[in-house]
Amino acid sequence: MSAPSLRIPISVDLEKFRDQMKQTSSLAGTATRQIAKQFLDMNKDLAKDAIFATMARGALDLAGK
């Protein structure tokens, strides 16, 4: 006895899919840029602290302390 055949019609609106993918890509790009900006802003403050600490150590070394 053979198995019954099963047919399920499927339709796809490729233009709508492309538009949604473009929108998703745009949103992901925006989120990525925002995350990168926050990361750089946070590390900029850390870098300033590190630079000042290095300068202070250098000044103390020059002063002979």
MODELLER restraints for C-alpha pairs under 7 A, 6 or more apart:
rsr = mdl.restraints
at = mdl.atoms
